[in-house]
Amino acid sequence: MIIGRIDMVTVLCLLAALVLVIRRGRRELSRDAFYPFLLFLVFCLLVQLSNVLEWTQITTSLDTLEDFTEILLPIFLLFFLYAFQQNHIQNELRQSEQRFRSLVEESLTGVYLIQDDQFRYVNPVMARIFGYTTRELLEERRPQDLTRPEDWPRVQENLRRRLQNEIKSLNYEFRGLTKNGDCIHVEVYGTQTFYRGRSAIIGTLLDVTERKRASQERERILAELETKNAELERFTYTVSHDLKSPLITIKGFLGMLRQDLEDNNAALIQEDMQRITHAAETMESHLDELLDLSRIGRLVNPPECVDPNALIAEVLALLEGDIQRHPVHLEVQPDHPPIYADRLRLREVYQNLIENAVKFRSDRAAARIEIGHRPEAGTTVYFVRDNGAGIEPAYQEKIFGLFEKLDHDSQGSGIGLAIVKRIIEVHGGRIWVESQGAGQGSTFCFTLPGRPESESANEF
C-alpha cells in the first residue's frame, strides 16, 4: 500500500517535472519555480529506486520512509503552489515591463535613467535630440558631455539634490550641446527612483529650442511694437503741433487779406500773400520731410558691404561748397572698417551729421570737424566730432525727436537728426551724442551690426 502510493506520487511528479523542464527550456518558467520541482524529482527517484532495488537499509525502514513521505509530500505540494504563483507573477512582471518599454521607446519625449553620473537607459528620442545613438550615450557619454559648460554647475547641483532626496522632483531648463556642437534649449523633469537597489534619477527631456526662439521673437516684436507705438504717439503730437502753426498762420492772414481787399490796399495785399505763401511752403516742407521719415522703415536698396572711406569722400564732395564758405579744418581718419548697410541711407547719415557740424561750428575758436572711428566693446564706433556749440546733457536725448531745434533761429526744420536716428535703428544699430555741455563741442556716435555669417566673405 505504501509502495503503491509512493509509485503513484513518483509517476505524477515525473510527469510534472517533464512539463516543467520543457517550459523552462522555452523560458516560460522562472528559475525560482523550476528548482523546487527539480529537487522534488530527485526525491521521487530516490524513493522509486529504493522499491525496485530493495535496498536493505531502506526496505527495512519502510515505516520510517512512509512517515517521512507523509511529512515531505505536503511540503513539496506547497512548493509546487508557490512555484506556480511565482511563475505567474514573473510572467505578469515581464508583460508589464514589455508594455512599459514599448511605451517609453515610442514616446515623443526623451526618457533617461541616470546613476553614478552615467546613463543607465536612454530611449531613441533622447539620443536623437542630441544627435547620438543610444549605444553612444550609454557607453561613451555622461550627462556633463551634453551640457553647456556654463550650465553644468546648476545641472549637477539639481542632480545631487534629487539623488539625495532633498527634493522629490524638479522641472527646469538648461542649454545642451549636440554631437556636432550646436547649442539647444532643453526642458527636463526628473525624480528619484531606485535601480538595482541603489538611488537613481529617472526623467523626461524635451527639446524646446524652437519654442525658445519663438518666445524670444515674440518678445522682440512686442518690444518693437511698444517702441513703434511710443514713436507714433510722439509723431502724432509733433505733426498736430508743427503742422497746426502754418495753418493758423494761413487762416489769420486770409482774414487780413479779406480786409485788405475790401480796403483795396495793394501793399498790404501783397504782404499778406507773401506770408500765406511762406506758411504753405513751410507746411509742404514739413510734409515732405515726414514722408521721407516714413519711408526709412523700408530700405531703398538691399544692404551691402559699404566702404565708409569712399562714402565719406563722396559726401564731402557734395558739401564742398558749404565747407569752403566757412573756415573749417576738416580731419578724416583713414582705414574705416566696412559697414554692412543700405549705401544711400548711410550716405544720408554722414551728410546730416557733417552738415550739422558745419552749421553749429565754433565762433570762438578755429572750427574743427573730425570724422573717425574707434573700437569699443567688440564693435566699431563711427563718429563725427566738432568743437562747436555743444549740447547740454538734458537735451542730448531730446535732439533726436521730430522737429526738435535747440536754436530756433537756425535754418532747417529740426527733423534731420530724427531721420538719422531712424536710419540707424532700422539697420539694428544705435546712435547717441557725447558732449560736456554748451560751448564744449559734440561727438555724434553710431554703431551698426556686422555682416551676417550667411553672407559671402567677399566684401567688395
Kinemage of the C-alpha trace (Angstrom):
@kinemage 1
@onewidth
@group {chain A} dominant
@subgroup {mainchain}
@vectorlist {calphas} color= white
{ca met a 1} P 0.000 0.000 0.000
{ca ile a 2} L 2.805 2.370 0.873
{ca ile a 3} L 4.826 1.346 -2.217
{ca gly a 4} L 1.810 1.854 -4.463
{ca arg a 5} L 1.201 5.325 -3.054
{ca ile a 6} L 4.844 6.221 -3.496
{ca asp a 7} L 4.859 4.908 -7.082
{ca met a 8} L 1.774 6.921 -7.962
{ca val a 9} L 3.229 10.098 -6.497
{ca thr a 10} L 6.542 9.432 -8.240
{ca val a 11} L 4.907 8.974 -11.634
{ca leu a 12} L 2.834 12.138 -11.229
{ca cys a 13} L 5.872 14.130 -10.159
{ca leu a 14} L 7.940 12.756 -13.031
{ca leu a 15} L 5.280 13.880 -15.494
{ca ala a 16} L 5.059 17.304 -13.822
{ca ala a 17} L 8.851 17.620 -13.821
{ca leu a 18} L 8.931 16.786 -17.544
{ca val a 19} L 6.443 19.570 -18.256
{ca leu a 20} L 8.453 21.947 -16.121
{ca val a 21} L 11.697 21.109 -17.934
{ca ile a 22} L 10.012 21.770 -21.278
{ca arg a 23} L 8.602 25.097 -20.087
{ca arg a 24} L 11.942 26.081 -18.628
{ca gly a 25} L 13.578 25.341 -21.963
{ca arg a 26} L 11.083 27.686 -23.589
{ca arg a 27} L 11.804 30.316 -20.910
{ca glu a 28} L 8.173 30.133 -19.857
{ca leu a 29} L 9.166 29.167 -16.304
{ca ser a 30} L 11.303 31.231 -13.978
{ca arg a 31} L 14.327 29.853 -12.177
{ca asp a 32} L 12.593 30.313 -8.820
{ca ala a 33} L 9.799 27.998 -9.908
{ca phe a 34} L 11.981 25.425 -11.653
{ca tyr a 35} L 14.469 24.372 -8.953
{ca pro a 36} L 11.973 23.338 -6.238
{ca phe a 37} L 10.437 20.869 -8.661
{ca leu a 38} L 13.850 19.617 -9.670
{ca leu a 39} L 14.529 18.760 -6.022
{ca phe a 40} L 11.157 17.066 -5.810
{ca leu a 41} L 12.072 14.955 -8.880
{ca val a 42} L 15.309 13.818 -7.235
{ca phe a 43} L 13.436 12.828 -4.103
{ca cys a 44} L 10.901 10.781 -6.085
{ca leu a 45} L 13.644 8.989 -7.972
{ca leu a 46} L 15.333 8.002 -4.732
{ca val a 47} L 12.069 6.576 -3.429
{ca gln a 48} L 11.472 4.652 -6.661
{ca leu a 49} L 14.981 3.209 -6.653
{ca ser a 50} L 14.513 2.015 -3.071
{ca asn a 51} L 11.470 0.000 -4.151
{ca val a 52} L 12.960 -1.504 -7.305
{ca leu a 53} L 16.336 -2.483 -5.947
{ca glu a 54} L 15.003 -3.382 -2.451
{ca trp a 55} L 17.927 -1.744 -0.736
{ca thr a 56} L 18.293 -3.437 2.604
{ca gln a 57} L 18.694 -0.372 4.740
{ca ile a 58} L 15.832 1.388 3.044
{ca thr a 59} L 13.348 -1.509 2.762
{ca thr a 60} L 13.825 -2.401 6.385
{ca ser a 61} L 12.807 1.116 7.252
{ca leu a 62} L 9.636 1.443 5.155
{ca asp a 63} L 7.697 2.606 8.144
{ca thr a 64} L 10.199 5.426 8.603
{ca leu a 65} L 10.029 6.223 4.860
{ca glu a 66} L 6.250 6.260 4.971
{ca asp a 67} L 6.344 8.725 7.822
{ca phe a 68} L 8.973 10.766 6.036
{ca thr a 69} L 6.923 10.798 2.802
{ca glu a 70} L 3.749 11.809 4.561
{ca ile a 71} L 5.618 14.784 6.085
{ca leu a 72} L 7.575 15.780 2.979
{ca leu a 73} L 4.784 15.426 0.430
{ca pro a 74} L 2.700 18.363 1.743
{ca ile a 75} L 5.845 20.465 1.868
{ca phe a 76} L 6.578 19.763 -1.800
{ca leu a 77} L 2.956 20.416 -2.682
{ca leu a 78} L 3.270 23.801 -1.026
{ca phe a 79} L 6.457 24.373 -3.019
{ca phe a 80} L 4.501 23.416 -6.117
{ca leu a 81} L 1.811 26.021 -5.425
{ca tyr a 82} L 4.416 28.639 -4.531
{ca ala a 83} L 6.400 27.961 -7.701
{ca phe a 84} L 3.359 28.333 -9.934
{ca gln a 85} L 2.396 31.542 -8.152
{ca gln a 86} L 5.899 32.937 -8.608
{ca asn a 87} L 5.865 31.943 -12.244
{ca his a 88} L 2.568 33.766 -12.719
{ca ile a 89} L 3.968 36.882 -11.037
{ca gln a 90} L 7.108 36.741 -13.180
{ca asn a 91} L 5.018 36.500 -16.342
{ca glu a 92} L 2.933 39.479 -15.264
{ca leu a 93} L 6.052 41.482 -14.466
{ca arg a 94} L 7.613 40.530 -17.794
{ca gln a 95} L 4.493 41.618 -19.687
{ca ser a 96} L 4.253 44.831 -17.699
{ca glu a 97} L 7.907 45.574 -18.386
{ca gln a 98} L 7.366 44.936 -22.082
{ca arg a 99} L 4.393 47.303 -22.157
{ca phe a 100} L 6.384 49.950 -20.281
{ca arg a 101} L 9.369 49.575 -22.610
{ca ser a 102} L 7.142 49.852 -25.689
{ca leu a 103} L 5.564 53.000 -24.256
{ca val a 104} L 8.938 54.565 -23.466
{ca glu a 105} L 10.554 53.560 -26.753
{ca glu a 106} L 7.691 55.113 -28.729
{ca ser a 107} L 7.435 58.242 -26.551
{ca leu a 108} L 7.593 61.670 -28.207
{ca thr a 109} L 9.899 62.941 -25.445
{ca gly a 110} L 13.336 61.821 -24.351
{ca val a 111} L 13.475 59.445 -21.391
{ca tyr a 112} L 16.601 58.819 -19.319
{ca leu a 113} L 17.844 56.943 -16.256
{ca ile a 114} L 20.984 58.287 -14.550
{ca gln a 115} L 23.021 56.549 -11.857
{ca asp a 116} L 26.628 57.147 -10.752
{ca asp a 117} L 26.934 60.015 -13.272
{ca gln a 118} L 26.241 57.559 -16.107
{ca phe a 119} L 23.280 56.944 -18.360
{ca arg a 120} L 21.804 53.545 -17.497
{ca tyr a 121} L 18.998 53.925 -20.008
{ca val a 122} L 18.029 56.370 -22.785
{ca asn a 123} L 15.250 55.993 -25.316
{ca pro a 124} L 15.723 56.667 -29.058
{ca val a 125} L 14.167 60.144 -28.844
{ca met a 126} L 16.676 61.185 -26.187
{ca ala a 127} L 19.528 60.030 -28.413
{ca arg a 128} L 18.057 61.722 -31.479
{ca ile a 129} L 17.687 65.091 -29.706
{ca phe a 130} L 21.445 65.207 -29.078
{ca gly a 131} L 22.440 63.586 -32.376
{ca tyr a 132} L 23.834 60.358 -30.879
{ca thr a 133} L 22.879 56.717 -30.954
{ca thr a 134} L 21.581 55.117 -27.770
{ca arg a 135} L 24.728 52.990 -27.602
{ca glu a 136} L 26.981 56.071 -27.755
{ca leu a 137} L 25.119 57.714 -24.887
{ca leu a 138} L 25.166 54.584 -22.734
{ca glu a 139} L 28.796 53.649 -23.357
{ca glu a 140} L 30.656 56.851 -24.260
{ca arg a 141} L 28.854 59.912 -22.880
{ca arg a 142} L 27.973 61.311 -19.485
{ca pro a 143} L 25.364 63.966 -18.603
{ca gln a 144} L 28.107 66.594 -18.418
{ca asp a 145} L 29.029 65.941 -22.062
{ca leu a 146} L 25.532 67.000 -23.144
{ca thr a 147} L 25.503 70.266 -21.162
{ca arg a 148} L 26.939 73.698 -21.885
{ca pro a 149} L 29.893 74.282 -19.504
{ca glu a 150} L 28.235 77.443 -18.144
{ca asp a 151} L 25.096 75.493 -17.194
{ca trp a 152} L 26.716 72.319 -15.838
{ca pro a 153} L 27.187 73.500 -12.186
{ca arg a 154} L 23.439 74.184 -11.938
{ca val a 155} L 22.529 70.870 -13.603
{ca gln a 156} L 24.984 68.987 -11.377
{ca glu a 157} L 23.506 70.556 -8.237
{ca asn a 158} L 19.983 69.630 -9.321
{ca leu a 159} L 21.074 66.026 -9.924
{ca arg a 160} L 22.671 65.872 -6.482
{ca arg a 161} L 19.598 67.229 -4.718
{ca arg a 162} L 17.351 64.639 -6.346
{ca leu a 163} L 19.733 61.741 -5.730
{ca gln a 164} L 19.921 62.667 -2.055
{ca asn a 165} L 16.142 63.065 -1.956
{ca glu a 166} L 16.340 66.719 -0.895
{ca ile a 167} L 13.560 67.327 -3.424
{ca lys a 168} L 11.147 64.760 -4.808
{ca ser a 169} L 11.102 66.060 -8.364
{ca leu a 170} L 12.330 69.054 -10.322
{ca asn a 171} L 11.482 70.722 -13.622
{ca tyr a 172} L 13.879 73.239 -15.179
{ca glu a 173} L 15.607 74.311 -18.409
{ca phe a 174} L 19.253 74.367 -19.432
{ca arg a 175} L 21.344 74.693 -22.582
{ca gly a 176} L 22.534 71.432 -24.086
{ca leu a 177} L 25.231 70.506 -26.590
{ca thr a 178} L 24.558 68.236 -29.543
{ca lys a 179} L 27.080 65.873 -31.114
{ca asn a 180} L 28.013 68.455 -33.762
{ca gly a 181} L 28.442 71.227 -31.176
{ca asp a 182} L 25.147 73.070 -31.666
{ca cys a 183} L 23.524 74.691 -28.641
{ca ile a 184} L 19.946 73.648 -27.909
{ca his a 185} L 17.499 74.560 -25.164
{ca val a 186} L 16.020 71.603 -23.293
{ca glu a 187} L 13.445 71.244 -20.561
{ca val a 188} L 13.907 68.339 -18.140
{ca tyr a 189} L 11.806 66.709 -15.479
{ca gly a 190} L 13.361 64.227 -13.087
{ca thr a 191} L 12.554 62.361 -9.914
{ca gln a 192} L 14.358 59.951 -7.631
{ca thr a 193} L 13.940 56.215 -8.155
{ca phe a 194} L 15.858 53.039 -7.345
{ca tyr a 195} L 17.717 50.971 -9.894
{ca arg a 196} L 19.220 47.623 -8.861
{ca gly a 197} L 18.827 48.553 -5.241
{ca arg a 198} L 20.526 51.942 -5.375
{ca ser a 199} L 19.370 55.547 -5.811
{ca ala a 200} L 18.992 56.835 -9.369
{ca ile a 201} L 17.161 59.543 -11.335
{ca ile a 202} L 14.524 58.852 -13.946
{ca gly a 203} L 13.027 61.627 -16.018
{ca thr a 204} L 11.970 63.085 -19.325
{ca leu a 205} L 13.654 65.618 -21.599
{ca leu a 206} L 12.109 67.857 -24.253
{ca asp a 207} L 13.831 69.955 -26.927
{ca val a 208} L 12.342 73.459 -26.551
{ca thr a 209} L 14.761 75.289 -28.858
{ca glu a 210} L 12.096 76.306 -31.368
{ca arg a 211} L 9.736 77.293 -28.583
{ca lys a 212} L 12.506 79.404 -27.044
{ca arg a 213} L 13.255 81.087 -30.349
{ca ala a 214} L 9.568 81.768 -30.923
{ca ser a 215} L 9.308 83.260 -27.435
{ca gln a 216} L 12.342 85.475 -27.996
{ca glu a 217} L 10.998 86.556 -31.375
{ca arg a 218} L 7.645 87.351 -29.786
{ca glu a 219} L 9.340 89.423 -27.087
{ca arg a 220} L 11.377 91.233 -29.743
{ca ile a 221} L 8.251 92.002 -31.764
{ca leu a 222} L 6.380 93.183 -28.664
{ca ala a 223} L 9.291 95.433 -27.684
{ca glu a 224} L 9.466 96.776 -31.218
{ca leu a 225} L 5.713 97.321 -31.216
{ca glu a 226} L 5.924 99.264 -27.952
{ca thr a 227} L 8.688 101.395 -29.449
{ca lys a 228} L 6.637 101.985 -32.589
{ca asn a 229} L 3.575 102.901 -30.554
{ca ala a 230} L 5.573 105.362 -28.471
{ca glu a 231} L 7.085 106.776 -31.647
{ca leu a 232} L 3.623 107.038 -33.201
{ca glu a 233} L 2.363 108.969 -30.179
{ca arg a 234} L 5.289 111.385 -30.432
{ca phe a 235} L 4.810 111.586 -34.174
{ca thr a 236} L 1.081 112.355 -33.820
{ca tyr a 237} L 1.740 115.052 -31.240
{ca thr a 238} L 4.509 116.600 -33.316
{ca val a 239} L 2.500 116.604 -36.516
{ca ser a 240} L -0.558 118.092 -34.836
{ca his a 241} L 1.607 120.785 -33.243
{ca asp a 242} L 4.033 121.679 -36.020
{ca leu a 243} L 1.556 121.492 -38.877
{ca lys a 244} L -1.022 123.415 -36.903
{ca ser a 245} L 1.175 126.533 -36.767
{ca pro a 246} L 1.283 127.115 -40.561
{ca leu a 247} L -2.473 126.504 -40.755
{ca ile a 248} L -3.123 129.097 -38.060
{ca thr a 249} L -0.846 131.498 -39.928
{ca ile a 250} L -2.674 130.912 -43.208
{ca lys a 251} L -6.076 131.266 -41.550
{ca gly a 252} L -5.032 134.501 -39.834
{ca phe a 253} L -3.626 136.141 -42.945
{ca leu a 254} L -6.624 135.065 -45.028
{ca gly a 255} L -8.766 137.157 -42.683
{ca met a 256} L -6.344 140.055 -43.020
{ca leu a 257} L -6.273 139.574 -46.796
{ca arg a 258} L -10.086 139.795 -46.940
{ca gln a 259} L -9.965 143.055 -45.002
{ca asp a 260} L -7.166 144.484 -47.172
{ca leu a 261} L -9.080 143.531 -50.328
{ca glu a 262} L -12.117 145.430 -49.025
{ca asp a 263} L -9.845 148.409 -48.296
{ca asn a 264} L -8.136 147.963 -51.708
{ca asn a 265} L -4.727 148.278 -50.001
{ca ala a 266} L -2.377 146.810 -52.612
{ca ala a 267} L 0.770 146.943 -50.454
{ca leu a 268} L -0.811 145.018 -47.580
{ca ile a 269} L -2.436 142.589 -50.001
{ca gln a 270} L 0.995 141.715 -51.395
{ca glu a 271} L 2.430 141.267 -47.894
{ca asp a 272} L -0.481 139.043 -46.866
{ca met a 273} L 0.006 136.892 -49.959
{ca gln a 274} L 3.716 136.503 -49.222
{ca arg a 275} L 3.060 135.396 -45.625
{ca ile a 276} L 0.389 132.916 -46.724
{ca thr a 277} L 2.746 131.527 -49.375
{ca his a 278} L 5.576 131.168 -46.839
{ca ala a 279} L 3.286 129.335 -44.386
{ca ala a 280} L 2.122 126.988 -47.168
{ca glu a 281} L 5.739 126.307 -48.185
{ca thr a 282} L 6.622 125.561 -44.561
{ca met a 283} L 3.766 123.055 -44.364
{ca glu a 284} L 4.821 121.457 -47.642
{ca ser a 285} L 8.402 121.151 -46.384
{ca his a 286} L 7.209 119.504 -43.164
{ca leu a 287} L 5.012 117.078 -45.085
{ca asp a 288} L 7.870 116.154 -47.438
{ca glu a 289} L 10.192 115.535 -44.503
{ca leu a 290} L 7.591 113.435 -42.693
{ca leu a 291} L 7.053 111.414 -45.861
{ca asp a 292} L 10.803 110.859 -46.132
{ca leu a 293} L 10.909 109.775 -42.490
{ca ser a 294} L 8.080 107.281 -43.035
{ca arg a 295} L 9.907 105.730 -45.976
{ca ile a 296} L 13.028 104.968 -43.927
{ca gly a 297} L 11.390 101.847 -42.487
{ca arg a 298} L 11.630 100.362 -45.972
{ca leu a 299} L 15.253 100.300 -47.183
{ca val a 300} L 15.730 101.831 -50.609
{ca asn a 301} L 18.291 99.247 -51.617
{ca pro a 302} L 19.328 95.827 -50.272
{ca pro a 303} L 22.103 96.047 -47.650
{ca glu a 304} L 25.629 95.684 -48.982
{ca cys a 305} L 29.181 95.926 -47.762
{ca val a 306} L 29.965 99.654 -47.925
{ca asp a 307} L 33.434 101.213 -47.822
{ca pro a 308} L 32.993 104.202 -45.455
{ca asn a 309} L 36.218 105.795 -46.708
{ca ala a 310} L 34.836 106.156 -50.240
{ca leu a 311} L 31.390 107.131 -48.950
{ca ile a 312} L 32.775 109.918 -46.727
{ca ala a 313} L 34.798 111.280 -49.650
{ca glu a 314} L 31.604 111.297 -51.737
{ca val a 315} L 29.660 113.190 -49.039
{ca leu a 316} L 32.453 115.756 -48.604
{ca ala a 317} L 32.416 116.356 -52.348
{ca leu a 318} L 28.667 117.081 -52.185
{ca leu a 319} L 29.174 119.508 -49.278
{ca glu a 320} L 32.361 121.082 -50.656
{ca gly a 321} L 30.711 124.419 -51.441
{ca asp a 322} L 29.212 124.801 -47.967
{ca ile a 323} L 32.500 123.760 -46.311
{ca gln a 324} L 34.576 126.207 -48.356
{ca arg a 325} L 32.312 129.131 -47.411
{ca his a 326} L 33.283 128.661 -43.782
{ca pro a 327} L 36.752 128.443 -42.186
{ca val a 328} L 36.599 124.782 -41.111
{ca his a 329} L 39.537 122.473 -40.515
{ca leu a 330} L 38.449 119.006 -41.612
{ca glu a 331} L 40.193 115.830 -40.471
{ca val a 332} L 39.222 112.354 -41.721
{ca gln a 333} L 40.733 109.244 -40.146
{ca pro a 334} L 41.863 106.592 -42.639
{ca asp a 335} L 41.008 102.891 -42.743
{ca his a 336} L 37.370 102.940 -41.669
{ca pro a 337} L 36.166 99.330 -41.284
{ca pro a 338} L 33.485 98.312 -43.812
{ca ile a 339} L 29.808 98.706 -42.886
{ca tyr a 340} L 27.011 96.363 -43.950
{ca ala a 341} L 24.090 98.708 -44.750
{ca asp a 342} L 21.949 100.428 -47.361
{ca arg a 343} L 24.504 102.684 -49.062
{ca leu a 344} L 22.107 105.544 -49.885
{ca arg a 345} L 20.741 105.689 -46.349
{ca leu a 346} L 24.224 105.554 -44.842
{ca arg a 347} L 25.173 108.499 -47.055
{ca glu a 348} L 22.214 110.418 -45.586
{ca val a 349} L 23.550 109.710 -42.099
{ca tyr a 350} L 27.016 111.115 -42.809
{ca gln a 351} L 25.600 114.043 -44.784
{ca asn a 352} L 23.257 115.100 -41.961
{ca leu a 353} L 25.925 114.761 -39.273
{ca ile a 354} L 28.577 116.670 -41.241
{ca glu a 355} L 26.085 119.419 -42.225
{ca asn a 356} L 25.147 119.864 -38.556
{ca ala a 357} L 28.812 120.028 -37.557
{ca val a 358} L 29.382 122.800 -40.119
{ca lys a 359} L 26.149 124.621 -39.174
{ca phe a 360} L 26.883 124.659 -35.438
{ca arg a 361} L 30.617 125.335 -35.747
{ca ser a 362} L 32.534 127.255 -33.125
{ca asp a 363} L 32.571 131.064 -33.372
{ca arg a 364} L 35.191 131.473 -30.635
{ca ala a 365} L 37.914 129.184 -31.960
{ca ala a 366} L 39.024 127.757 -35.261
{ca ala a 367} L 36.237 125.413 -36.333
{ca arg a 368} L 37.374 121.805 -36.483
{ca ile a 369} L 35.496 118.697 -37.606
{ca glu a 370} L 36.839 115.158 -37.196
{ca ile a 371} L 35.342 112.113 -38.922
{ca gly a 372} L 36.639 108.868 -37.480
{ca his a 373} L 36.127 105.529 -35.787
{ca arg a 374} L 37.212 103.722 -32.632
{ca pro a 375} L 36.940 100.156 -31.288
{ca glu a 376} L 34.672 99.700 -28.302
{ca ala a 377} L 33.275 96.561 -26.583
{ca gly a 378} L 33.950 94.286 -29.524
{ca thr a 379} L 32.403 96.586 -32.136
{ca thr a 380} L 33.309 99.706 -34.117
{ca val a 381} L 32.002 103.145 -33.160
{ca tyr a 382} L 31.819 105.588 -36.074
{ca phe a 383} L 31.682 109.278 -35.142
{ca val a 384} L 31.590 112.884 -36.357
{ca arg a 385} L 33.179 115.251 -33.805
{ca asp a 386} L 33.171 119.065 -33.735
{ca asn a 387} L 34.322 121.776 -31.348
{ca gly a 388} L 31.182 123.825 -31.841
{ca ala a 389} L 28.110 124.806 -29.827
{ca gly a 390} L 27.884 121.652 -27.742
{ca ile a 391} L 24.741 120.208 -26.136
{ca glu a 392} L 23.692 120.235 -22.527
{ca pro a 393} L 23.117 116.711 -21.063
{ca ala a 394} L 19.423 117.469 -20.506
{ca tyr a 395} L 18.875 117.859 -24.255
{ca gln a 396} L 21.042 115.031 -25.563
{ca glu a 397} L 18.077 112.658 -25.983
{ca lys a 398} L 15.588 115.329 -26.998
{ca ile a 399} L 17.521 116.495 -30.060
{ca phe a 400} L 16.735 113.216 -31.843
{ca gly a 401} L 12.990 113.966 -31.716
{ca leu a 402} L 10.882 115.264 -34.583
{ca phe a 403} L 11.251 118.980 -35.340
{ca glu a 404} L 13.420 119.497 -32.254
{ca lys a 405} L 15.718 122.549 -32.508
{ca leu a 406} L 17.921 123.916 -29.752
{ca asp a 407} L 18.417 127.122 -31.740
{ca his a 408} L 15.067 128.196 -33.150
{ca asp a 409} L 16.763 130.855 -35.300
{ca ser a 410} L 18.874 128.286 -37.159
{ca gln a 411} L 17.988 127.047 -40.609
{ca gly a 412} L 16.125 123.778 -41.132
{ca ser a 413} L 13.067 122.173 -39.606
{ca gly a 414} L 14.804 120.105 -36.948
{ca ile a 415} L 13.949 116.730 -38.456
{ca gly a 416} L 17.471 115.831 -39.658
{ca leu a 417} L 18.633 114.021 -36.523
{ca ala a 418} L 15.289 112.197 -36.268
{ca ile a 419} L 15.895 110.848 -39.777
{ca val a 420} L 19.457 109.840 -38.854
{ca lys a 421} L 18.233 108.045 -35.731
{ca arg a 422} L 15.534 106.211 -37.682
{ca ile a 423} L 18.030 105.047 -40.331
{ca ile a 424} L 20.443 103.717 -37.734
{ca glu a 425} L 17.728 101.912 -35.761
{ca val a 426} L 16.205 100.338 -38.881
{ca his a 427} L 19.645 98.839 -39.524
{ca gly a 428} L 19.709 97.440 -35.986
{ca gly a 429} L 22.255 99.959 -34.711
{ca arg a 430} L 22.414 102.670 -32.061
{ca ile a 431} L 23.183 106.396 -32.146
{ca trp a 432} L 23.963 108.854 -29.343
{ca val a 433} L 25.722 112.155 -28.692
{ca glu a 434} L 28.623 112.874 -26.361
{ca ser a 435} L 29.065 116.454 -25.109
{ca gln a 436} L 30.230 118.172 -21.922
{ca gly a 437} L 27.729 120.973 -22.395
{ca ala a 438} L 27.259 124.297 -24.151
{ca gly a 439} L 30.373 125.528 -25.966
{ca gln a 440} L 32.211 122.220 -25.405
{ca gly a 441} L 31.640 120.663 -28.810
{ca ser a 442} L 29.769 117.450 -29.672
{ca thr a 443} L 30.564 113.952 -30.873
{ca phe a 444} L 27.774 112.087 -32.652
{ca cys a 445} L 28.453 108.343 -32.479
{ca phe a 446} L 26.733 105.358 -34.037
{ca thr a 447} L 27.231 101.615 -34.288
{ca leu a 448} L 25.857 99.118 -36.788
{ca pro a 449} L 25.762 95.316 -36.617
{ca gly a 450} L 28.308 93.368 -38.620
{ca arg a 451} L 27.699 91.373 -41.744
{ca pro a 452} L 25.562 88.217 -41.287
{ca glu a 453} L 27.596 84.999 -41.259
{ca ser a 454} L 25.424 83.542 -44.011
{ca glu a 455} L 26.626 86.195 -46.450
{ca ser a 456} L 29.659 85.688 -48.627
{ca ala a 457} L 33.012 86.589 -47.137
{ca asn a 458} L 33.855 88.792 -50.164
{ca glu a 459} L 33.302 92.342 -49.022
{ca phe a 460} L 33.755 94.348 -52.194
